[in-house]
Amino acid sequence: MQVKDTMSVSIKTCKKETTIKDIATIMCFNKISGLPVVDDDGMLIGIVSEKDILCSMFPDMRELVEGGSKVDFEAMEKDYSSVLVKTVGDIMTKDVFVVSPEQPILRAASMMWLRKFRRIPVTENNKLVGILSMGDVHKAVFQENLLSNSV
Protein backbone atom coordinates (compact mmCIF):
# COMPACT_ATOMS: atom_id res chain seq x y z
CA MET A 1 0.00 0.00 0.00
CA GLN A 2 1.32 3.43 -0.92
CA VAL A 3 1.03 6.82 0.76
CA LYS A 4 -1.29 8.08 -2.00
CA ASP A 5 -3.79 5.32 -1.12
CA THR A 6 -4.09 6.52 2.46
CA MET A 7 -3.14 10.21 2.72
CA SER A 8 -5.64 12.97 3.40
CA VAL A 9 -5.97 15.43 0.54
CA SER A 10 -8.39 17.82 2.21
CA ILE A 11 -6.01 19.70 4.47
CA LYS A 12 -5.92 23.13 5.99
CA THR A 13 -2.87 25.22 5.16
CA CYS A 14 -1.61 28.69 5.92
CA LYS A 15 0.75 31.29 4.48
CA LYS A 16 3.86 32.70 6.17
CA GLU A 17 2.08 36.07 6.50
CA THR A 18 -0.78 34.54 8.53
CA THR A 19 -0.86 35.74 12.13
CA ILE A 20 -0.38 33.29 14.98
CA LYS A 21 -3.78 34.39 16.30
CA ASP A 22 -5.42 33.21 13.06
CA ILE A 23 -3.67 29.83 12.98
CA ALA A 24 -4.20 29.26 16.70
CA THR A 25 -7.91 29.84 16.09
CA ILE A 26 -7.92 27.35 13.19
CA MET A 27 -6.02 24.78 15.27
CA CYS A 28 -8.28 25.11 18.31
CA PHE A 29 -11.60 25.09 16.45
CA ASN A 30 -10.59 22.23 14.15
CA LYS A 31 -8.73 20.20 16.80
CA ILE A 32 -5.54 19.99 14.76
CA SER A 33 -2.01 20.41 16.06
CA GLY A 34 -0.27 21.89 13.04
CA LEU A 35 -0.57 23.31 9.56
CA PRO A 36 1.60 23.07 6.46
CA VAL A 37 2.79 26.48 5.28
CA VAL A 38 2.54 27.02 1.52
CA ASP A 39 3.30 29.84 -0.88
CA ASP A 40 0.87 31.20 -3.48
CA ASP A 41 1.68 28.30 -5.83
CA GLY A 42 0.98 25.61 -3.21
CA MET A 43 4.65 24.87 -2.70
CA LEU A 44 5.52 23.67 0.80
CA ILE A 45 7.77 26.19 2.56
CA GLY A 46 7.38 25.09 6.17
CA ILE A 47 5.16 23.75 8.88
CA VAL A 48 3.82 25.39 12.03
CA SER A 49 2.66 23.49 15.08
CA GLU A 50 1.26 24.10 18.53
CA LYS A 51 4.73 23.26 19.79
CA ASP A 52 6.20 26.09 17.67
CA ILE A 53 3.66 28.53 19.10
CA LEU A 54 4.25 27.52 22.71
CA CYS A 55 8.04 27.41 22.32
CA SER A 56 8.00 30.96 20.96
CA MET A 57 6.71 32.05 24.37
CA PHE A 58 9.83 30.82 26.16
CA PRO A 59 13.07 32.75 26.42
CA ASP A 60 16.25 31.11 25.21
CA MET A 61 16.81 28.48 27.89
CA ARG A 62 20.56 28.59 27.36
CA GLU A 63 20.57 32.25 28.34
CA LEU A 64 18.50 31.49 31.44
CA VAL A 65 20.80 28.69 32.57
CA GLU A 66 23.97 30.67 31.95
CA GLY A 67 22.53 33.83 33.50
CA GLY A 68 21.08 32.02 36.51
CA SER A 69 17.75 33.81 36.08
CA LYS A 70 14.52 32.58 37.58
CA VAL A 71 11.69 31.88 35.17
CA ASP A 72 8.31 33.48 35.86
CA PHE A 73 6.03 31.01 34.10
CA GLU A 74 2.86 32.82 35.20
CA ALA A 75 4.06 36.03 33.57
CA MET A 76 4.97 34.11 30.41
CA GLU A 77 1.44 32.67 30.26
CA LYS A 78 -0.05 36.15 30.57
CA ASP A 79 2.26 37.33 27.79
CA TYR A 80 0.66 34.90 25.28
CA SER A 81 -1.03 37.84 23.53
CA SER A 82 2.39 39.10 22.42
CA VAL A 83 2.88 35.83 20.54
CA LEU A 84 -0.47 36.14 18.75
CA VAL A 85 0.65 39.18 16.73
CA LYS A 86 3.66 37.36 15.28
CA THR A 87 3.36 35.72 11.89
CA VAL A 88 3.77 32.11 10.89
CA GLY A 89 6.99 33.06 9.11
CA ASP A 90 8.44 34.19 12.46
CA ILE A 91 8.09 30.79 14.13
CA MET A 92 7.54 28.09 11.50
CA THR A 93 9.85 25.15 11.00
CA LYS A 94 11.46 25.59 7.59
CA ASP A 95 13.31 22.28 7.22
CA VAL A 96 10.38 19.92 6.78
CA PHE A 97 10.62 16.17 6.30
CA VAL A 98 8.27 14.99 3.58
CA VAL A 99 7.23 11.78 1.86
CA SER A 100 6.18 11.14 -1.72
CA PRO A 101 2.80 9.70 -2.73
CA GLU A 102 4.53 6.58 -4.14
CA GLN A 103 6.29 5.58 -0.92
CA PRO A 104 5.05 2.52 0.94
CA ILE A 105 2.98 3.64 3.94
CA LEU A 106 5.01 1.63 6.43
CA ARG A 107 8.21 3.28 5.21
CA ALA A 108 6.57 6.66 5.74
CA ALA A 109 5.37 5.51 9.17
CA SER A 110 8.92 4.47 10.09
CA MET A 111 10.16 7.97 9.17
CA MET A 112 7.47 9.48 11.40
CA TRP A 113 8.33 7.09 14.23
CA LEU A 114 12.06 7.85 14.04
CA ARG A 115 11.45 11.59 14.14
CA LYS A 116 8.57 11.40 16.64
CA PHE A 117 6.05 12.97 14.23
CA ARG A 118 2.33 12.21 14.26
CA ARG A 119 1.86 13.40 10.67
CA ILE A 120 4.00 14.23 7.67
CA PRO A 121 3.37 16.31 4.52
CA VAL A 122 3.15 14.53 1.18
CA THR A 123 4.71 16.40 -1.75
CA GLU A 124 5.35 16.01 -5.46
CA ASN A 125 8.15 18.27 -6.71
CA ASN A 126 7.81 20.22 -3.43
CA LYS A 127 4.11 20.92 -4.10
CA LEU A 128 1.89 19.90 -1.20
CA VAL A 129 -0.53 17.18 -2.32
CA GLY A 130 -1.62 15.70 1.01
CA ILE A 131 -0.75 14.76 4.55
CA LEU A 132 -0.28 11.36 6.13
CA SER A 133 -0.91 10.69 9.81
CA MET A 134 -0.06 7.74 12.01
CA GLY A 135 -3.81 7.29 12.39
CA ASP A 136 -4.19 7.05 8.59
CA VAL A 137 -1.50 4.37 8.46
CA HIS A 138 -2.96 2.35 11.32
CA LYS A 139 -6.48 2.52 9.89
CA ALA A 140 -5.30 1.43 6.43
CA VAL A 141 -3.24 -1.49 7.72
CA PHE A 142 -6.05 -2.56 10.06
CA GLN A 143 -8.67 -2.43 7.29
CA GLU A 144 -6.48 -4.29 4.82
CA ASN A 145 -5.78 -7.05 7.34
CA LEU A 146 -9.35 -7.18 8.57
CA LEU A 147 -10.68 -7.59 5.05
CA SER A 148 -8.10 -10.20 4.02
CA ASN A 149 -8.20 -12.23 7.23
CA SER A 150 -11.03 -13.21 9.45
CA VAL A 151 -9.44 -12.33 12.77
C-alpha positions as CSV (number, residue, x, y, z in Angstrom):
1,M,0.0,0.0,0.0
2,Q,1.3,3.4,-0.9
3,V,1.0,6.8,0.8
4,K,-1.3,8.1,-2.0
5,D,-3.8,5.3,-1.1
6,T,-4.1,6.5,2.5
7,M,-3.1,10.2,2.7
8,S,-5.6,13.0,3.4
9,V,-6.0,15.4,0.5
10,S,-8.4,17.8,2.2
11,I,-6.0,19.7,4.5
12,K,-5.9,23.1,6.0
13,T,-2.9,25.2,5.2
14,C,-1.6,28.7,5.9
15,K,0.8,31.3,4.5
16,K,3.9,32.7,6.2
17,E,2.1,36.1,6.5
18,T,-0.8,34.5,8.5
19,T,-0.9,35.7,12.1
20,I,-0.4,33.3,15.0
21,K,-3.8,34.4,16.3
22,D,-5.4,33.2,13.1
23,I,-3.7,29.8,13.0
24,A,-4.2,29.3,16.7
25,T,-7.9,29.8,16.1
26,I,-7.9,27.4,13.2
27,M,-6.0,24.8,15.3
28,C,-8.3,25.1,18.3
29,F,-11.6,25.1,16.4
30,N,-10.6,22.2,14.1
31,K,-8.7,20.2,16.8
32,I,-5.5,20.0,14.8
33,S,-2.0,20.4,16.1
34,G,-0.3,21.9,13.0
35,L,-0.6,23.3,9.6
36,P,1.6,23.1,6.5
37,V,2.8,26.5,5.3
38,V,2.5,27.0,1.5
39,D,3.3,29.8,-0.9
40,D,0.9,31.2,-3.5
41,D,1.7,28.3,-5.8
42,G,1.0,25.6,-3.2
43,M,4.7,24.9,-2.7
44,L,5.5,23.7,0.8
45,I,7.8,26.2,2.6
46,G,7.4,25.1,6.2
47,I,5.2,23.7,8.9
48,V,3.8,25.4,12.0
49,S,2.7,23.5,15.1
50,E,1.3,24.1,18.5
51,K,4.7,23.3,19.8
52,D,6.2,26.1,17.7
53,I,3.7,28.5,19.1
54,L,4.2,27.5,22.7
55,C,8.0,27.4,22.3
56,S,8.0,31.0,21.0
57,M,6.7,32.0,24.4
58,F,9.8,30.8,26.2
59,P,13.1,32.7,26.4
60,D,16.3,31.1,25.2
61,M,16.8,28.5,27.9
62,R,20.6,28.6,27.4
63,E,20.6,32.3,28.3
64,L,18.5,31.5,31.4
65,V,20.8,28.7,32.6
66,E,24.0,30.7,32.0
67,G,22.5,33.8,33.5
68,G,21.1,32.0,36.5
69,S,17.8,33.8,36.1
70,K,14.5,32.6,37.6
71,V,11.7,31.9,35.2
72,D,8.3,33.5,35.9
73,F,6.0,31.0,34.1
74,E,2.9,32.8,35.2
75,A,4.1,36.0,33.6
76,M,5.0,34.1,30.4
77,E,1.4,32.7,30.3
78,K,-0.1,36.1,30.6
79,D,2.3,37.3,27.8
80,Y,0.7,34.9,25.3
81,S,-1.0,37.8,23.5
82,S,2.4,39.1,22.4
83,V,2.9,35.8,20.5
84,L,-0.5,36.1,18.8
85,V,0.6,39.2,16.7
86,K,3.7,37.4,15.3
87,T,3.4,35.7,11.9
88,V,3.8,32.1,10.9
89,G,7.0,33.1,9.1
90,D,8.4,34.2,12.5
91,I,8.1,30.8,14.1
92,M,7.5,28.1,11.5
93,T,9.9,25.2,11.0
94,K,11.5,25.6,7.6
95,D,13.3,22.3,7.2
96,V,10.4,19.9,6.8
97,F,10.6,16.2,6.3
98,V,8.3,15.0,3.6
99,V,7.2,11.8,1.9
100,S,6.2,11.1,-1.7
101,P,2.8,9.7,-2.7
102,E,4.5,6.6,-4.1
103,Q,6.3,5.6,-0.9
104,P,5.0,2.5,0.9
105,I,3.0,3.6,3.9
106,L,5.0,1.6,6.4
107,R,8.2,3.3,5.2
108,A,6.6,6.7,5.7
109,A,5.4,5.5,9.2
110,S,8.9,4.5,10.1
111,M,10.2,8.0,9.2
112,M,7.5,9.5,11.4
113,W,8.3,7.1,14.2
114,L,12.1,7.8,14.0
115,R,11.4,11.6,14.1
116,K,8.6,11.4,16.6
117,F,6.1,13.0,14.2
118,R,2.3,12.2,14.3
119,R,1.9,13.4,10.7
120,I,4.0,14.2,7.7
121,P,3.4,16.3,4.5
122,V,3.2,14.5,1.2
123,T,4.7,16.4,-1.8
124,E,5.4,16.0,-5.5
125,N,8.2,18.3,-6.7
126,N,7.8,20.2,-3.4
127,K,4.1,20.9,-4.1
128,L,1.9,19.9,-1.2
129,V,-0.5,17.2,-2.3
130,G,-1.6,15.7,1.0
131,I,-0.8,14.8,4.5
132,L,-0.3,11.4,6.1
133,S,-0.9,10.7,9.8
134,M,-0.1,7.7,12.0
135,G,-3.8,7.3,12.4
136,D,-4.2,7.0,8.6
137,V,-1.5,4.4,8.5
138,H,-3.0,2.4,11.3
139,K,-6.5,2.5,9.9
140,A,-5.3,1.4,6.4
141,V,-3.2,-1.5,7.7
142,F,-6.1,-2.6,10.1
143,Q,-8.7,-2.4,7.3
144,E,-6.5,-4.3,4.8
145,N,-5.8,-7.0,7.3
146,L,-9.4,-7.2,8.6
147,L,-10.7,-7.6,5.0
148,S,-8.1,-10.2,4.0
149,N,-8.2,-12.2,7.2
150,S,-11.0,-13.2,9.4
151,V,-9.4,-12.3,12.8
